[in-house]
Amino acid sequence: MSIATDTTLIIRCPYCAMGIEFRPMIAHKDGRFVCRDCAHTVRPGVPDYRCTCRPCLRVGAGRL
């Protein structure tokens, strides 16, 4: 006998804290997850996707 369970994918912003945890990102129908505070964006399952939010651009500038 199998039991059906509901699972929800929660992705958290690596830049924005909410209390002692990182802030959960908002899921969009097209598969994106977006932080409501800094606009950081991820696309699970798309390894070549690169976010262009300000924190990511700042981190990327340090790699040059």
ChimeraX commands (.cxc) that place a marker at each C-alpha (Angstrom):
marker #1 position 0.00,0.00,0.00 radius 0.5
marker #1 position 1.48,3.33,-1.03 radius 0.5
marker #1 position 0.63,6.60,0.61 radius 0.5
marker #1 position 0.37,9.70,-1.57 radius 0.5
marker #1 position 2.13,12.67,-0.10 radius 0.5
marker #1 position 2.24,16.27,-1.20 radius 0.5
marker #1 position 5.69,17.69,-1.67 radius 0.5
marker #1 position 6.52,21.31,-2.19 radius 0.5
marker #1 position 9.83,22.50,-3.57 radius 0.5
marker #1 position 11.14,25.33,-1.43 radius 0.5
marker #1 position 14.14,27.22,-2.74 radius 0.5
marker #1 position 15.69,29.86,-0.54 radius 0.5
marker #1 position 17.56,32.98,-1.58 radius 0.5
marker #1 position 21.28,32.70,-0.75 radius 0.5
marker #1 position 21.47,36.48,-0.18 radius 0.5
marker #1 position 18.39,37.44,1.88 radius 0.5
marker #1 position 17.73,36.34,5.45 radius 0.5
marker #1 position 14.36,36.16,7.18 radius 0.5
marker #1 position 15.04,35.73,10.86 radius 0.5
marker #1 position 17.64,32.97,11.20 radius 0.5
marker #1 position 16.85,31.32,7.84 radius 0.5
marker #1 position 17.26,32.37,4.25 radius 0.5
marker #1 position 14.11,33.82,2.65 radius 0.5
marker #1 position 11.94,31.41,0.61 radius 0.5
marker #1 position 11.72,32.41,-3.04 radius 0.5
marker #1 position 8.44,32.81,-4.94 radius 0.5
marker #1 position 7.66,30.08,-7.49 radius 0.5
marker #1 position 6.41,31.21,-10.91 radius 0.5
marker #1 position 4.44,29.10,-13.40 radius 0.5
marker #1 position 7.28,29.16,-15.93 radius 0.5
marker #1 position 9.57,27.33,-13.49 radius 0.5
marker #1 position 11.50,30.31,-12.14 radius 0.5
marker #1 position 11.95,31.04,-8.45 radius 0.5
marker #1 position 12.42,34.74,-7.62 radius 0.5
marker #1 position 13.38,36.47,-4.36 radius 0.5
marker #1 position 10.92,39.24,-3.55 radius 0.5
marker #1 position 13.64,41.33,-1.91 radius 0.5
marker #1 position 16.71,41.23,-4.19 radius 0.5
marker #1 position 15.20,39.71,-7.40 radius 0.5
marker #1 position 17.66,36.78,-7.35 radius 0.5
marker #1 position 16.34,34.18,-9.80 radius 0.5
marker #1 position 16.96,30.45,-10.19 radius 0.5
marker #1 position 15.70,27.93,-12.71 radius 0.5
marker #1 position 15.93,24.42,-11.27 radius 0.5
marker #1 position 16.92,21.91,-13.94 radius 0.5
marker #1 position 18.58,24.52,-16.18 radius 0.5
marker #1 position 22.31,24.24,-15.37 radius 0.5
marker #1 position 23.38,26.97,-17.83 radius 0.5
marker #1 position 21.04,29.62,-16.35 radius 0.5
marker #1 position 22.85,32.63,-14.85 radius 0.5
marker #1 position 21.08,35.15,-12.64 radius 0.5
marker #1 position 21.67,38.86,-13.27 radius 0.5
marker #1 position 20.49,40.27,-9.94 radius 0.5
marker #1 position 22.75,42.83,-8.24 radius 0.5
marker #1 position 24.19,40.39,-5.64 radius 0.5
marker #1 position 25.08,37.86,-8.39 radius 0.5
marker #1 position 26.67,40.55,-10.55 radius 0.5
marker #1 position 28.69,41.74,-7.53 radius 0.5
marker #1 position 29.93,38.18,-6.84 radius 0.5
marker #1 position 30.69,37.67,-10.54 radius 0.5
marker #1 position 32.68,40.89,-10.74 radius 0.5
marker #1 position 34.98,39.56,-8.03 radius 0.5
marker #1 position 35.87,36.59,-10.24 radius 0.5
marker #1 position 37.28,38.69,-13.09 radius 0.5
marker link #1:1,2 radius 0.2
marker link #1:2,3 radius 0.2
marker link #1:3,4 radius 0.2
marker link #1:4,5 radius 0.2
marker link #1:5,6 radius 0.2
marker link #1:6,7 radius 0.2
marker link #1:7,8 radius 0.2
marker link #1:8,9 radius 0.2
marker link #1:9,10 radius 0.2
marker link #1:10,11 radius 0.2
marker link #1:11,12 radius 0.2
marker link #1:12,13 radius 0.2
marker link #1:13,14 radius 0.2
marker link #1:14,15 radius 0.2
marker link #1:15,16 radius 0.2
marker link #1:16,17 radius 0.2
marker link #1:17,18 radius 0.2
marker link #1:18,19 radius 0.2
marker link #1:19,20 radius 0.2
marker link #1:20,21 radius 0.2
marker link #1:21,22 radius 0.2
marker link #1:22,23 radius 0.2
marker link #1:23,24 radius 0.2
marker link #1:24,25 radius 0.2
marker link #1:25,26 radius 0.2
marker link #1:26,27 radius 0.2
marker link #1:27,28 radius 0.2
marker link #1:28,29 radius 0.2
marker link #1:29,30 radius 0.2
marker link #1:30,31 radius 0.2
marker link #1:31,32 radius 0.2
marker link #1:32,33 radius 0.2
marker link #1:33,34 radius 0.2
marker link #1:34,35 radius 0.2
marker link #1:35,36 radius 0.2
marker link #1:36,37 radius 0.2
marker link #1:37,38 radius 0.2
marker link #1:38,39 radius 0.2
marker link #1:39,40 radius 0.2
marker link #1:40,41 radius 0.2
marker link #1:41,42 radius 0.2
marker link #1:42,43 radius 0.2
marker link #1:43,44 radius 0.2
marker link #1:44,45 radius 0.2
marker link #1:45,46 radius 0.2
marker link #1:46,47 radius 0.2
marker link #1:47,48 radius 0.2
marker link #1:48,49 radius 0.2
marker link #1:49,50 radius 0.2
marker link #1:50,51 radius 0.2
marker link #1:51,52 radius 0.2
marker link #1:52,53 radius 0.2
marker link #1:53,54 radius 0.2
marker link #1:54,55 radius 0.2
marker link #1:55,56 radius 0.2
marker link #1:56,57 radius 0.2
marker link #1:57,58 radius 0.2
marker link #1:58,59 radius 0.2
marker link #1:59,60 radius 0.2
marker link #1:60,61 radius 0.2
marker link #1:61,62 radius 0.2
marker link #1:62,63 radius 0.2
marker link #1:63,64 radius 0.2
view
